[in-house]
Amino acid sequence: MATPRRQRSRQGELFARSTKATIALDETHRLVLMTHEIDWTELEVVVQAIRRSKLKSEAGRPPHLRALIGAVLFRSTRRMTYRETEEQIRHYAPARYLCGLTETEWTPDANTIQDFEELLGEDGIKKLNEYVVKWAVEEKLADPTVVVADTTAQEAAIPHPNEMGLMASFVTAVVAASKKVGPALKGFIEKAVAWAGAAKKKVREYRLFAKEKTKAAKDKMVAEMTSIVEKGNRMLGDAIQTVSAETSAKLKKYKKVAWSKLKHLHGTMAKLTPQIRYWLKTGYVAANKIINLQIPELYAIVRGKVGKAVEFGLNWGITRLRGGFLLATLATDKKDLHDQRFAVRAVTDHIAKFGKAPRAYAYDRGGWSEGNVKDLKRLGVKEIGLAPRGRAHWRVSGTMREQLVSERAQVEGGIGTIKCGKYGFNKPAARSAATMGAAGQRAVLGFNLNKLIRGIAAKRNVVLVG
């Protein structure tokens, strides 16, 4: 029996209703006030300088800088995907107003926004964040004379790393990517069928029966899987070398992406298998252990927290100005932002941004040392609030000590806020270390921007909506 057609409204429209809505924006809406307060001319100059430092040529049509900058700022104020950002800008009136698009029907698509944000990169978004913090200083909402700092970990959205899981992911990724490359790797694809079958059989055996076996038996299974993976990686390396430069240059679109991924996987696994062999032989984790095939730059960060002794991701340094505004620094490697180093570096970076050292500065006991105290004095810090270790004494006392202890405690609140679901500092949807860095800076930018607009609204006795 056919389904009856759903009945429409029985009261028809005399004239067709317009699909173009006409609404008035509230002057106290958060995004509207943000649009009015931002110096767009100055911000475009900042962004244009970033673009020119990264582009080889400015050939082609000029970008819609005003709209794209607005899209990045809007995306930073709340966690959303590129598709969601496009939809919001297309249909949400305050977002269109922020992007300067209320007089046009054009909207930047998700790919354009993503390309622009990738062009800015972590360092570009960091400069936008510095622009916002200096603006807050001009508005007297932030005080650069009192500063505290700390380090934190940015967790990556990856599964818990283990040797068998990493090798199983390698086999799956290699088979999928080689099929996408197609005829250029025909010989390898034919050989990979038996290799992948043997590897999957070993993984299945490990996952189903390893719980009942001893550690020695488990290690033997991991060693056997390592041998299988090494054999497949050698086959992949030989196949990559047999493909001529002319053939690889002819690969287009998704085939080119898959080809790059295969070379990346081959190089990563060539480093990982010796690390697995070292662990099987000695029982110790190798230095600079790879914990993810897609983002090999990630590392384990020992935090010593209850319920989470180790976090997997990237290390960051966070500097907080009195007033609550944050500046973020991404570590170049695992040892770059150790507490002992960052305690001094935070002040050095502060001098580079604001022209002089803070009058008062605080850090937890992880940054304490006599050498650091001397370095901070040399840099011009008057009140040094490094929490002492052991029987060492505070270098400040009385009201100043209480003030610095209070400011030091509040930096944890700021770090916790950028890690919440609204800003998405932790576990961003990123498949590269560069994208994770950009996501971290974007979260801090959104936190500072929202805080700045709330502060400006309070000074003007405006109750924000939206």
Order of alpha helices (4+ residues) and beta strands (2+ residues): alpha-alpha-alpha-alpha-alpha-alpha-beta-alpha-alpha-alpha-alpha-alpha-beta-beta-beta-alpha-beta-alpha-beta-alpha-alpha
